[in-house]
């Protein structure tokens, strides 16, 4: 039955692909007598001022919102298929992001990303729930390489900057909806327009839902995994009372719930796991005895004020974020009733476990055309402040199902290497009435406070019209305090609750000063605007503490410092019909931060530093407007990342083939490949647009290749090479402003993982979604057109 369904899916997908190919073939011989076409110009703010992306001496992949829609990019994680060198994994509802081989595999609130995410100029440091849908965006910029001077702390790998669509002075409305396999539906609404002569406003909303493509095996306590739902809204106001003043106020709300990536499906048991009765389900199946789920909510507000007094501009960005959520996770990923995290058996959306409150303030002074020596000098000076508190209050931890009472202890599969189902079923029924009398769970709390101040500056001097020299630096002072680190047991005996403190750890403090300099030289030796640049820069990532501790005190992870050198070229040719960007780079990472997961380590999560890691590589991006109708893109990334020195590490021993390894200390991973470092990744895209009766027909396709990478420093968990083919055909009816599309993703039905990692009980992970296909419709109206 399964093979028959797979065959039907392939036929449906091949039909869509054949339809696309035939359409392309019918117009492949079109001849344009006189070229009147060029590549789309994209304006970016990678240097805190609006510039053409081809004039910025930084490796950037920039996409307009319209281009992302045409490519079917819906979430931040989808950006990877358009950006070679970007790895965007999600696990247990956390985002794990690497650019050019630099990132972190840590996924708790106190672990900072190495790729800094920004929305409308505001830094969002918590990675929980960050793989959200994009919503209505103006553009997305993926900045490759360290961005320590202007984007600051925790941007050692790069930055992802998202600019939402701003309120317009004319009435604009856009409504879109799609439906695809696995009962997935995505709906979006955007309305913008003037409220008065000086005020304009916009409102955007999304609502997405889908069933999970994993299925429980028969005999579990649940028939299906919890569907994933997400909804969000963005309300913005723009105020322009005077020529010298502009203000904007924006509010963001995003909420998700469902299984998502909180499902840890057993892939291979360890020797310990096998001894305790663990078995793994087939592909796209799960046998966890727990109905895994996750909730996340983000509320944020930002006030941006811009002043234009004359010789320079002033910009102030004040923002507040409130994040909370929880996950209920079967830690062993199997039918064995062993360990669960996040739950007390009574999950409620209004009882968050994870929390985060962040306030940020940035003040910029930026030169303009009226500044002294503006014909040769551009500069920016800024101040930055962040005050944040993140942590767990509390996160639940349960052993053998005792949090659900005596029946929970014998429900599911007993932690024994024998089949006990014949007597556990009747025993569950017998003990269920006593669940309110006897139960037990462990609660873990921990908080991390951060205060950081920074001053930064960057200046570009142009002694001639073909040479630019840029120098800058950022000085930062930071203080972090870990506190409220406690472990307690909550016991229900004869219906009377009691709490007992098991471990209580003292507060610890860390203070650090850092200066990160930058030097960049760019030359334009030819009149066509070709730029050759060379850069050297440093970046800094904060030290931090583990806040999930059981029998061991919070572990400290030392600050990470990065030194990067890069040589690049940006060439625009044939009246902007061909753009070639390429770069060679080397990145040295001192004290590379890494995370290790093991109950036997005493802290569940353990931080560690690799003394030195080095990534060498190259990337290239080519865009070619071959004709008025055809646009091709080609991108590639080559990485050679290794741990030059990683001694005295904790990890898992080598697997014997049948079982995953066991917890080990004193490992030496020097010479191993850095995690999530694909040696080669590449993407090829085509877009064809042609007038047809009543409107235009647009056909696009994206093909992605990844040579594979390791998930662990021991280089035991490996993602094999895989490819991804997506395609879309859109008919745009001019009179009605309605677009109708058919699309397909993962047409080859490639099997690859969203994530993998090892626990004491074995390897767990989740495969990415198999082939999918669907239809969508969009209606757009703008009085400016």
N, C-alpha and C positions, 0 to 999 in steps of 0.2 A: 504494500500500500504506500509505504514511504517512498520507494523508488518510483512508483507511478506518479506520485505528486511531484517529485523532483523533475521527472520527465516533462510533465505539463508546465512546470515553471520555466524550464529551459526553452520549451517551444514558444511560450508567451514572450519571453525576453528576446529570443532570436527574431521573433516577428517584429518587435519594436526596432531592433537593430537593423534588420533588413530594410524596414521602411525608411529609416534614417539614411542608410547607405544609398538606396535607390534615389532618394530625393537629391542627395549630394551629386550622384553620378549624372543626373539629368542636366545639371548646370555646371559641370566641371569644366566645360569648354568655353564658358562665357568669356568674351574678350572686351576689355575696356580700352577705348582708343586713347583717351586722355585722362591720366590719373587725377582724381579729385577727392582723394581720401587720405586719411592719416590715422595714426593710433590715438586712442583716447588719452587726453591729458589728465593726469591725476595730481592734485595739489595735496601736499602733506605738511604736517607740522612737527616733523622729527627733530627740528632745531628750535622749537617753540615759536616759530614764525611761519607764515604761509609761504611755501615755495613749491616750484615744480619738482616732482620726485627725481627727475633727471639732473637737477642742479644741485642735489644734496650729496656730498661725498660720504655717503653711508650706504651699505648694502640694505636695500629695502624691497620687500614685496608689498605693493600697495594695490588695493582693489576698491573700486567704487561699489556702492550698494547695488547699482543696477547690474554690474558685472557679476557680483556674487549671486544675485537672483538668477541670472542666465545660466550660471554654472550649477545651480541647485544647492549652494552652500547654505545650510540652515543653522548650524551651530558653530561655536568656536572650534570644536574638535574637527569639524569638516575642513578647516583651513589647511590642514596637513596635506590634503590631496592637491592643493594649488601651490604649496610651498615646499619644495624639496629642502631637506635639512631640518624641517620642523617635525617633531614627534609630539603628539598631543594625546596622551593616554588618560583614561579615567578609571578609577577604582575606588570602591566604597564611597562613591559620590564625591571624591576628590579629583582635582585635575593634576596631572603630572606632565609638565611641559619641558621639552628640550629644544634648543635651537643651536645648530652647528655643534651638536654633541655636548653642550653645556646645559645642565639642569640639575634637579634633585629628585630622588626617588622617595623622599619622605612625604607622608600624607597624614599629618595631624595638625591641629590649628597652630601650634607653636613652631612649626617648620615652615620657613618662608620659601616661596617659589624663587627660582633663579631667573625666571623670565617674568618681568613685571607686567601685570595687566593694568591697562588704563582705560577708563570710559569717560569721554569728554574731559580729559585732562586730570581725572581723579584716579589715584592709585587704589586698587582693590587688592589687599594683601592676603585675604583668606581664600584658599583654593577650594574649600568645601562648596559644592554646588556650582562651580565655575564653568562647567561644560554646558552652560545653558544656551538656549536659542539666541540668535543675534537680534531678532526684532528688526525695527526700522532703522537702518544705518545709512549714513552718508558715505563713509569709507572705513576701511580697515587697513592699518599699517603694521606690517611685521618687520621690526627692526632687528637686523642680525648683528650679533656681536655685542660686546659690553656697551652699556649706555650709562655709565656711572656718573658722568658730568651733569647732564641735563635731566636724566630720569632717576638718578640717585641710587639709594640702597637697594640691594636685592635685584639688580638688573645685570648680573654677571654674564648671563647668556643672551640677553636681549630684552625686547619689550614688544608687547602687542597693544597697540593703541586703537581704540574703537571710537569713532565720532558718530554720534547719533544724528539723525536728520533734524535740523533746527527749525524753529517756527518761521513761517514764511509771511511775506506781506500780501500774498494773494491766497484766495481760497484753494486748498488742495485736499483731495480725498483719495484714499487708496484702500481697497478691500481685496483680500486674497484668501483663498482656501484651497486645500489639497486633500486628497485621500489616496492612500496606498496600502500595500500589503501589510498584514498584521494589524489590520483595523487602525492604522495610523492616520490621524487627521491633524492638519495644522491650519490655523486660522489667524489672520492678522488684520488689524484696522489702524488706519492713520488718518487723522484730520488735523489740518493746520490752516491758519488764516489770521487776519487782523481783528483785534478786539476794539481798538481805538486808533487814533492817529499815531500814537507812540508805543502802543503795546500790541504784540502779536503772540499767539499761543498755539500749542500743538499738543495732541494727545495720541499716544500709540498704545495698542494692546495686542497681546497674543494669547492664544489658548490652544494647546497641543495635547494630544492624547494618543497612546498606542498600547497595544497588548505586547507582552514580551514574547520573543521568538523561542525562548526556552520553555520546555514543558516538563512538569513533574512526572516522575514515573508513577505507576499505579500503587495504591496502598498507603500513600502519605495522608497526613491530616488535612491537606488542602488540595483542591482540584486544579488550580491554576495559580501562576504567579501574579502578584498584584500589578495591575496595569499602571503605566507611568503617566502622570498628568503634570503639566506645567502651565502656569498662567503668569502673565506679567503685564505691567503698565508703566508708561513713561509720560509724565505730564510736565510741560516746559512752558515758560513765559519769557519773552524777550522784550526789553524796555529800552527805547532810544529817545529819551526826552530832549537831549541836546547833541550837538555835533561832537562835543568833547566827552560824552558819557554814554556808555552802553552797559546794560545789566541783563543777566539771565538767571532764572531760578528754575531748577529742575528737580523733580522727584522721581524716584525709581522704586518699583516694587516687583519682586519676583518670588514665586513659590512653586515648589515641585514636590511630588510625592509618588511613591511606587518603588518597585524593586530595583529598576535601573541597574547600576553597577554594584549594588550592595550584595548581589548574589555571588558567593564564592563557591564555584562548582569544583568538586574534587577532580583532579587530573591524574594524579599518581600518589598513592599513599606512601608514607615513610615506613620504616621497619616498625617504629612505635605505633603509627597509625594502623598498620595492618594487624599488629598484635591486639589492638583495641577494637577490632571488628570493622574497620573502615573499608568500604568498597566504593568504586566510582561508577557513575552512570554513563551511558553512551553519549556521543556528541549531541549537543543542543538539547540535552536532557539534564535534569537535576534530581537528586535523591536526598537533599537536605531535609532533616527532620524539623526545620524551622522555616516559617513563612517569612523570608527576608523582606525588609522594606527600609525606606529612608524618607525623611522629610527635610526640607530646607526652605528657609524664608530669608529674603534680603529686603531690607528697607533702607533707602539712602536718599539724601538730599544734598544738593550742591548749589551754592550761590557764587556766581562769577561776575565780577565788576571790572570793566575796562575804562580807563581814563586816557584821554588824548590831549595832554596839556600843551603839546607843541614839540619840543626838542626830543622827546622820548615818549613811549607809551608805558602805562602801568596796568598790570593785570593781577587781580586778586582772585584766588579760588579757595573757597571755604567749603568743606564737605564733612558730612557725618554719615556713618554706616552702622547698621544694626543687623547682625547675622545670627541666626540660630537654627538648630536642626538636630536631628538624631538619626541613628542607623541601628537597625536590628540585624545582626550578622551572625550566621552560623560559621564560627571560626574554623571548624574542621572540615566544612564543606561537604558533609556526607550524612548518611542515615544514622551514624553513631551518635548517641546522646552524650556528647562530651563537653564542649565549650561553646558558649555564645557571648557575644559582646553587644553592648548598647541597650539591652533590654531588661525589663523586669517582668515581662510577660503581659504588660498592660500599656502598650504603646499609645500615646496620645499626641496629637499635633500641638496641643497647648502645654506640653511638658517637655520643652527642649532640653537636650543634654549638652550639646555644643553651643557655645555662645561667643560672640565677638562684638565689641563696640570700638569704633575707630573714629577719631577726629583728625582731620588733616587741614593744614593751612599752607598755601603757597603764595608768595608775592614775587612778581616779576617786573623788572624794569628793562624795557626793550627799546633799542635804537630804532629810528625811522628815517624817512627822507629828509627831515628837518634837523637831524642831529649833526653836530659839528663833524666835519670830514666824512660825511655819509657816503661820498663817492668812493671812498677807499676803506671805510671801517664800519663793520656791523658788530654789535655787542649785545649781551644780555647779562644782567646781574639778578640773582634771585635769593630768596630766603624760603626755607621749608621747615615745617614742624609736623610731627605725628605723635599722637597720644592714643595708645590702644590697650585694650584688655581682652584677652582671649582665653578660652579654657573649656573644661568640662565641669559640670555642676549638677549632678554627677553623671558618669557613664557607668552603666550596669555591667556586671560580669557574673556569669552563672556557670556552675559546674554540674554536669549530669542532670540538668533539667530541674534541679531542686527549687529554682525560683518559681516554678509552676506547681509547687506542692509535691506530695508523695507520688501522685499519678504522673507528674512530669518526669520524675526520676526514673520511672520504668517505661514511659512512653517512648516512641521511636524505637531505635535499636539499642539494646543494652551494650555498653562498652566492653563486649566480650567477643572473642573470635568464634562464637557459636551462634546458631539461629535460635533465638529465644521467643520468637513471635507466637508460638503455640500457647504459652502461658502468660505473656505480658499483656495481651489483649484483655482477657478476663480480669487480670490484676488491676489494670488501669480503671476499669469500671468499678471495681471494688473500692479502690482508694480515692476516686474522684470526690466523694462527699467529704473527705477529710482535708482537701486542699486548702480550705480556709483556716485550718487549724495549724498546719505545719508547712513552712516553706523557708527558704534561705537564699540570699543573694549577696553579692559583694558589690560595694559602691566605691568608685574611684573618683576623686576630685583633684583638680589642679588648675592653677591660673598663672598667666604670664602677663605682666605689665611692661609696656615699652614706651619710652620717651626718647625722641631723637630730634636733634636740631641740626640744620645744615645751612651753609651758605655756598652758593655756586656762581660761577662766572664763565663765560665763553666769549671770545672775540675773534673775528675774522678780518684780517688785513689783506687788502688787494693792492699791492704796490704797482701792478700793471693790470691790464684788462684780461690777462691770461694766466695769472698766478693768484692763488688764495692761500693764505697761511692762517690756520686756526689753532688757537691755544686756549685751554680751559682747565678748570679744576673744581673739585668739590671737597669742602671740609665738612666732616660730620662728627658729631658727638652723640653717643647713644648710651642709654641706661636700660637694662632689662632686669626684672625681678620675678623669680618664680616663687609662688607661695600657695598656701592652702593645699599642699600636696598630702593627701590623706587616703588611707584605705580603711574601710569599715565593713562590718558584716551586719546585714539586716536579717533578723531571725523572727519568724512567726511561730510561736509555740503556744498551742492550745488557744489560738485566736488572739493572743496578746503580742503586739509588736515590740521588738527590742532592737537597739542598735549598739554594736560594740566596736570600738576603735581597735583596729589591728595594727596599723602602722601610721605614724605621723612624722613627716620629714620637715626639717627646718627650712626657712626661706633662704634663698641664695640670690646674690646680686652680681651683675656683670656690667662693667662700664668700659667703653672703647672709644678712642678717637681715631679718625682715619682721614687721609687726604688722597684723593684719586685724581691724577692729572691726565691730560689729553693733549696730543699734538697731531695735527693733520695738515698735509700739504697737498693742494690740488692744482693741476695745471691743465690748460686748454690749448694745446700746441697747434690746433688746426681751427679754421674758421667755422667748421660745421658744428662746433660746440662739444666735440668729444672731450671727456674729462678723464684724466688719469690722476689717481690719488694714492697717497700712502699715509697710514695712520699708526700711531702707537698710543695706547691708553691703558689705564688701570680701572678696576671696579672692585667693589667691596660688598660682601654679603654678611649680614649680621650673625653673630654667634647666638645660640639659643639653648633652651632646655627642653628635655623630654617631660611631658606633663601626664603621661600614663605610666604609673608605677605601681608595682605590687609589693614585692619583697626587697626591692632595691631602691635607693634614693634616686632623685632625678639626675639623669646623666646630662652632661654639658657637651655641646658641640661647638668647636672653636670657629671663629670667624673665617670666612673664605675670601681670599683675594685672588684676583684674576689680572693677568697681564696679557695683552693681545696686540699683535702686529698684523697689518693687513695691507695688501697692495691690490688696487682695483681699477677698473675702467668702466666708464659709461659712455657709450657711443650711440648717437642718434643720426641715422643716415636716410638719404633719399626722401627729404622733406617729411621727416618723422614717420616714414612708413616702415622703418626697421630700427629696432632698439635692441642693443646688446649690452648687457651688464654682466661683468665677471669679476671674481675676486679670488686671491690666494690669501690664506690666513694661517696663523698659529696662535693658539691660546694655551697659556700655562696657568694651572689652577693650583694654588697652594692651599692645603687643608680642605680639599674637596669634601663637602658634607654628604653623608650617606646615612640611610636608615636601615635597621635590621629588625625583623619581627620574630620574636620567640618568647614563649612563656617561660622557658627554662633559663632565659637570661635574667629573670627576676624583675624585669620592668616592662614586659610585653613588647614595647618599642624601645630600641636602644640606638642612640646616636653614635656615630663614629666618623673620624676624619681620615681620608687618604692623604698622606703627606704631600704628594705631588702627582698631578695628572696633566697630560699634554694632549691637545687635540690639534692635528694639522689637517688642512683640507682646502677644498676649492669649491666654488659654486658659480653657476652661470644661469642667466635668464635671458631668453630671446623672445621678442615679440615682433611679428611680421604681418603687416597689412598687405597681403599679396595682391589684392584687388579691391575694388569697391565692395565686394561681397564676402571676401575670404579674409579671416584673421587667424594666424597660427601662433601658438605659444609653445616654447620648449624650455624646460628647466632641469637642472641637475645639481646634485650635491655629492661630493666625495669627502668622506671623513675617515681619519685614522686616529682614533682616540684610545689611549692606553693609560693605565695606572703606572706611572713611572716608579712610584714608591707607595705601597699600601701594605704595611706590616702590622703585626699584632692585631689583626682584624678578627671579628667574630663572624661566623657564617655556618653553613651546613657542609658536612663532609661530602666527598664524591659519592654519587649514586652507584649502586652495583647493577643498575639496569632494571631490576625488578621493583626496587623501592627507592624513594627519594632519600637524600642523606639525612644525617642527624646533627644536632646542635654541636658546635665546636668552637673553641677559642684558640687564639694564637695562630690564626691562619695568615698566610702571606699571599696577597693577590697582586703583587708587583708584576708588571708585564701583561696582565690581563686586559681585555678590552673593556672600556668604560660602558656602563649600562646605557641602553637606548642610543647607541651610536651606530646607525646603519652605515656600512661602508659606502653604499651607493643608493641614492634615491633619486628618482627622476619623474617628471610629469610631462605629458604631451597633450596639448589641447587644440581644438579647432572650433571655429565659430563661422557659420555661413548665414548670411542674411540677404534676402532678395524680395523685391516687390512681387506680390501676387494679387489676383483680383480681390479688391476690398481691403487690402492691407499688406502686411509683410509676413514672411515666413522665416523663422530663425531656427537653425539646427546647431547644436553644440555637443561636443563629446570631450571627455577628459580621461586620459589613461595614466595610471600611476604605478610605479614600480618601486619596491623596497627590497633590498638585498637581505634584510633580516638583521636582528640585533639580539643582545642578551638582556635579560631582566635582572640579573644578579651579578655582583662583583666576582663571584666564584666562576662565572661563565658556564653554569650548568643549565639554567633555564633559558632556552633559546626560541626566538621567533624565527621561523624559517622564512625564506624569500616568498613574497606574494605580490600579486598585481591587483589592480582595481580599475574597472571600466564603468564609467557613468555616461549617460547620454540623455539628451532632452530635445524635443521639438516643440516650437511655440508658434502659433498663428496669432498675430496681432491685428485685430479688426480696427481700422482707423476711425470710422464714424462712431462706433459705440465705445471706443477706448477699452475694449475687452480683449484680454489675452487668454488663450486656452493652450495648455501644454500637456503633452504626454512625456513621461520620463521613466528612467530605470537606473538603479544603482547596483553596483557589484554584479554586473551582467555575467561575469565569468563564474559567479558563485564561489569566489575564493574564500578559503578558510584561514583566518588569522585571528589573533587574540586582541581583545581590548586591553587586557592586562594578564599578568601571571605573577605570583610570588609564592614563596614557600613558608609554611608554618611548621611547627614541631610534628604535625600529623601528616604532612605531605604537601604536594603542590596543588594550589587552587588557582582558578582563573575563569575567564568567560570569553567565549568566541564572539567575534563581531557579528553583526547582523548579516544573514545570507542575502541572496538576491532579492531585490524588491522592485516594485514598479507601481505606477499610479498616474493620476491625472490631477491637474490644478487649473484654477481660473483666477484671473485678476481683473479688477476694474479700477481705473485711475482717472481722475479728473483734476485739472488745474486751470484756473482762469488765466494764468500767465501764458499758456500755450496758444 
